[in-house]
Amino acid sequence: MREADLYPPLKRYLEAQGYEVKAEIGDCDLLAVRGDDPPLVVEMKLTFSLALVMQGVARQALFEHVYLAVPVSSDRGWKLRYRDIIRLCRRLGLGLLAVKTDGEGAVEAHLDPGPYHPRRNAKKAGRLLREFERRVGDPNEGGSTGVKRITAYRQDALRCAAYLSLNGACRAALVARDAGVPRAAVLMRADHYGWFEREARGIYALTSKGREGLESFAEVLAELEPPKPADGDV
């Protein structure tokens, strides 16, 4: 398929809406005009790429209504990237046209150009800020992959595990107080890492997997406040 193969179906699509369409006007792949309406530009590429996005952004310096047009040759590939493509185009104020390659050359408008007004996700932002505040130090390496991320939750689990390793099975309330982990009871009951076992109501002990965890994350644990011996029941 050639990039030029996209032009005929796009031209038919716009002409059906009353536009006069001409190709290669200056740097524009396609320029369409309809009466007193604002001119419309379409930039074409065989795949959705950074080069296409940059072309579209450049045309926005000339005209308000700019569309990007790509063929949809694989439903699976298109669907996998669709949400990200739409999100990016909306963010940049670009429209998106999809040309089907099933022989009919149908064109579908998936997004019209327009100003972007982001909706803030206050709930998610709040979670991120709470994680930032609760996490001790900066134990992760930015950009790293394939390694277990050290979260505030894991740090709290390490505090609980270290306390139990030092003192043996304890009441959750005692762990919460002396290890400085207010959510100790919920954390040990959930036991996401397999580190804790419930010996009796409200009493938890460290598992062998928990001891392995303390060894695996010894460097992280060293950055936290060391556990202290139990000084009384709660």
N, C-alpha and C positions, 0 to 999 in steps of 0.2 A: 504494500500500500504506500502511496505517496501522500505527502502533505497536501498537494494540490487536489487529491481526491476528496478532500473534505469540503472544498469550496462549492461545488455544485449543490449538494444538499443544504448547505448553510444559506446559499443564495436563494434557493427555492423557499426555504423556511421563512426568510425575512421578506421576500417579495410577497408571499401569501398574506403578510401582515401589512402590506401597503408601502413597504420601503423600496426605494431605488437603491440598488446595490452595485458597487464597483470594487474591483480588486486592485491591490497594490497601488494605493494612493499614498505616495510618499513612503513612510515606514510602516503604514498600516496594511495588514494582510487583507482586511476587508473593511470598507467604510460604507455605512448605510444612512440614508437621509429620507425623512418622511415629513413633508410639509413644514410646519413650524416647530416640530418636535426636536429635542436635542439630537445631534448626530450620534450614531452608534458605531463603535469599533469592535471588531472581533479579531483576536489573535489566535492562530492555529498552530498546533503541534501534534505529532503522532503519539506522544505520551505526555502525561502531566509531569512537568519538570520545573526546576528552578529557573531555567532559561525562559520558559513560557511565562512564569509568574513575573519575572523581571521585565519582560516585554509588556505585559499588561500594566504594570506599575508605571512604566515609562509613558504609555499612552494616556494615562490618567493626568499627565501634565498638559495634555491637549484637549481631551474630551472627558465629560463626566461619566458617560455610560460606556464602560469597557467590559467585554466578555472574553473569556478564555474558552476555546473549543478544542476538544480531544475526542478521538474515537473510543467507543466502548467495545473492545474486541473480546474481552473475557469477563463474564459476569462475576466470576470468583475474584479475579484481581481487582476489578472495580469495586466490588462490595467490601473487600478487605481495607481499601484505602478511602472509601467514599466519605466517611464521617470526618476524617482528617482533612481531606481536600475541601469539603464544604466549609469546615471551620476556618481554614486558612483563607479561602476566597472571601468569606463573609468578613473576616477580620480586616482584609485589605480593601474591602468595598468593591470587589470584582465580581462580575457575573460568571456563570458557568453553563456552557452548552455541551451536550453529549451527542455525538453522531454515531448512530448504530451502524455496525458493519455487517448486517445480516442480508445485504443485497438491496434492501429498500431504501437505506440511507435516511431513515427517520431521524429527526433532530428533537431532542428533549431539553427544555430549559430547566435546569436544576436549581439555579439561583440567579436572581436579578441583582444588578449593582445597586449599592446603597450605602449610606453612612453606617459605620459600625458603632453600636452602643453596647459595650460588654455588660453582662449581668454578673456582679460579683457573687461568688459563692462564700458568703460570710461564715457559714458553718464549717466548711472545709478549711478556710483560711484560719479560723479559730483553732482547729485541731493542729494545724501546722505550727502555729505560734505557741500552743501549749507544749507540743513536742520539743520545740526549740528551748523553751524555758526549763523544762524538766530534765532534758538531757544534760548529763555532766560532761564537760569538756567537749572535744571534737574528735570522737574515736574513729570516724569513718574517713576514707580517702575519696574525695570527690571524683566521680567518673569511673570508679572501680566497678567491675562486674564479676559475677561468679563467686562472691564472698558473702557471708552472712552479715547483714547490716546490724550495727549496734544501735538499738533504739532505747528510749527511756524505759520502755517496758522490759527490755532484756536487762538493762542495768538494775532495775528493781528486782527482777528475778534473781540476778546474781547476788544482790544484797541479802535476799531471803535465803538463798542457798548457802552463802558463806556463814550466815548466822546459825543455820541448822547444822552445818558442818562443825562449827565450834561448840555448840551447846547440845546437840542431839535433838530428839523430837521435842517440839515446843507447841504451846498454844499460839494460834494465829495472832491473837491480840498482843501477845508478848513480842512476837516477831515484828509486828507493825510498829510497836512502840520503840523497841530497842534498835531495830534495823533502819528506822526512819522511812518505812514504806507503808503509808496509810492504807493502801489497797492490798496489803499482804494476803488477807483472807480470800479475797476474790481471785487474786493472782494464783495462789497455790491451789485453790479449788478448781480453777479452769485448767491449770497444769498444761499449758500449750507445748512445753518443751519436754515433758515427761520427767521432770526433775523432782517432783514432790509426790508423796503418797500420804493419804489420810489414815492415821492409825486409830483415831477415835474422833468423836465429835469435836471439831475445832482444834484438833491436834494434828500436826503434820511433821513428817520426817523426810530426810533427803534420800533419794534413790541413788543407785549406782550410776545411772545416767546423769544425775545431777552432779555427782562428784566428777564425772568426766567433763561436764560442762564447765565446772570451776577450773579444771586444768586447761581446757581449750581456750577459755577466755581469761586466763591468768593476767595477761597484760591489761585488759580492760578493768578487771577487778582491782588491780593495783592502783588505778586512778580514782577509785571510789573510796569513801571513808571505810576504814577497816572495821570488821564486825567486833562487837564487844560481848563479853560473857553476860549471860542472863543474871540479873540482880534481883529477881523476885517474880512472883506469879502475878497475873492480871485476872 
